[in-house]
Amino acid sequence: MNWIKNNYRRLFQYETLIVSIGNSNFRKLIKFTFFIVLVGQIGNLCANNKFPLFFIYQSAFLGILLLSYYSLFYFEKFWQKFELQTASDIWIFSIRNYLKRKKYCNANWSYPIIVATFVLIAVHILLGNMCLDLFMRIYCYITLYIIVFICTIGYTQYVMFIWLITKIYKYELPIDCYDKVLPYNTVWVKTLSDTAYKGSSMFFVVGLLYITLFYGFSFTSAFNVDLGINLHLFLLTLFWIALIAFIVVAFPCFLLLSLKCINQIVLRLKIQRENDLRKEISILNNNTLLKQLYISILMNLDNTPNFPEKPLISRIISAGIGIINFLASTQACFSLIQMIKGI
């Protein structure tokens, strides 16, 4: 009885979900996802009342699902790698351990459940007048719920990563685990930088897909959303506010914040190393080779970068997608205002 009880609790732990995804086979998920796509295509093909623009919407949501799942996989691998790279630093270990408890807290179940449930109810209300076969309606609702559920988990994991960077940035005690010659080349700092760029790029693309799909949902005649109904207008406006706040505004802010913090972390490591070198130099004899070496390292520290080297293409991609998201959202706002005026 206790064995059943313990396994039941373990099954519904948030940590179990995150770790299982992080250790899973991404190729198997792709195969399962394409099976779901095939079921949807066959169902819509046989339906009397077909879902409009089904192939376009299904393909885009497929991209969102795979990117969201991959983000969970990627961030879980990041935490494992970061743990190995900073294992010798007791203070970073304390930060990592604190955030690990927060990351795996069962209270985190509430975020994807609340967001996915709200989206499902809102979409059901907005599509209330749409003629759709029962199978396709159930299929669309289930896939929508799963996609938003996983996407929300991925979003919270990304926020947890940003939180890690800010915690290290605000950390005031000396850090022992870093490159003493080229602080910007510290392995775990480069890992933070790579993850910041790659994570932001993934979610910029997810945000772009959401904005594109919802633009078609809101401002085309395919879905017959009646904005003359106050509740429909309210939900549509609320959706756009959420998209702009949590995607268009939040993602660039997250990226800029993470880059600023990484820059300050490297700068602090340089200052820490300079202070350590000056102490070492002050206690060494004037003619020792070691002293000359320390002086040479000290002089070179000022000329080292304050940020890990990153290909220009990564910065261009992140900036480009962010600008596209902003322009698309701006256009959506103007379209929404025009529709409200026309009611």
C-alpha positions, 0 to 999 in steps of 0.5 A, a space after each residue: 500500500 505504501 509502495 503504491 502511495 509513494 509511486 502515486 505521489 512521485 508520478 504527480 510531482 512537478 520534478 518528475 515531469 521536468 526530469 523525465 522530459 529532460 532525459 527523454 528521447 526527442 526523436 520519439 516525441 517528434 514521431 508521436 507528434 507527427 502521429 497526432 498530426 496525421 490523426 488530425 489531418 484524417 479527421 479534418 479530411 473526413 469531417 463535414 464541417 472542416 476546421 478553416 486553414 487547418 493545415 496552416 494552423 496545425 503546422 504552426 502549432 506543431 512548431 510551437 509544440 516542438 520548440 516548447 518541448 525542446 526548450 524544456 529538454 534544453 534547459 534541463 540539460 543546461 542545469 545539468 551542465 551548469 551543475 558540473 561546471 560550478 561544482 567546486 564553488 560552494 556559493 554558486 552551489 547554494 544559489 543553484 540549490 535554492 533555485 532547484 527547489 523553486 524549479 521543481 516545486 509542485 506549486 508550479 503545476 498551477 501556472 500551466 493548468 491555469 493558463 491552459 484552462 483559461 485559453 481553452 475556455 476563452 477559445 471555446 467562447 470565441 468559437 461558439 458560433 463556429 460549425 465544427 464536427 464533434 471529433 475535430 472540436 475535441 481534437 482541437 481542444 485537446 491539442 490546444 490544451 497540451 500545447 499551451 500547457 507545455 509552452 507555459 512550462 517552458 516559459 517558466 523554465 526560461 524565467 527560472 534561467 533568467 532568475 539564476 543569472 540575476 542571482 549570480 549578478 547580485 551575489 556579493 561574495 567572492 567566486 572561486 570557480 572561474 578562469 583566472 587568466 581570461 575571466 570572460 572565457 570562464 566555462 560556466 559564463 560562456 554556458 550562460 551566454 550561449 543559453 541566453 541567446 539560444 533560449 531567447 531565439 527559441 521563444 522569439 520564434 514561438 512568440 512570432 508563431 503565436 502572434 501570426 496565428 492569433 492575428 489570423 484568428 482575430 482579423 480574418 473572416 475564416 473563424 467568424 469571431 463576433 466582436 459585436 458581443 462584448 465578451 468576445 471583444 473583451 477576451 480578444 483584447 485580453 489575449 492581445 494584451 497578454 501576447 504583447 506583455 508576455 512576448 513582445 515586451 518580456 522577451 527582449 527585456 529578458 534578453 537585455 537583462 541577462 546580457 547586462 548581468 553576464 557583462 557585470 558578472 565578467 566585470 566583477 570577476 576581472 576586478 576580483 582577479 585584479 585585487 587578488 593579483 595585487 595582493 600576491 604581487 605585494 608579498 612577492 620579492 621584486 625579482 621573482 619570475 612569478 611576480 613578473 608573470 602576475 604583473 603581466 596578467 594584471 596588465 592584460 586583464 584590462 584589455 580582455 572583453 567583458 563578455 564571452 565572444 558570440 557570433 554576430 549571426 546570433 545577435 542578428 537573429 534575436 534582434 530580427 525576430 524581436 523587431 518582427 514581433 514588435 511590428 506584427 503586434 503594432 499592426 494587430 493593435 491598429 487593426 483591433 482599434 479599427 475593428 472596435 471603431 467599426 462596431 
